[in-house]
Amino acid sequence: SISKVAGTEIYAKVLDYGTELLGMYGVLEPGSEQAELQGNFLKMRLFATSGPILAGTNEIQKNIIAQRGLNLPRAPRR
């Protein structure tokens, strides 16, 4: 759980910084003449948005870490 949460959050932050650095060139599709990294950056950016959802949302994973790893009580249901 910890590695999943940390990995997806770090990956998203790195791609956020990359988006800032590349600007509009980072969101061009593959095959576009001016696309940086042959357009693969856009694919990575789109995949990064699904990372926190795959294999359980990061919020659920954080609750599991709190309950099992830190022996904290369950979060109240809303």
Summary of the structure (lengths in Angstrom):
residues: 78
radius of gyration: 16.7
end to end distance: 22.7
largest distance: 54.2
contacts: 187
relative contact order: 0.17
helix: 68%
strand: 0%
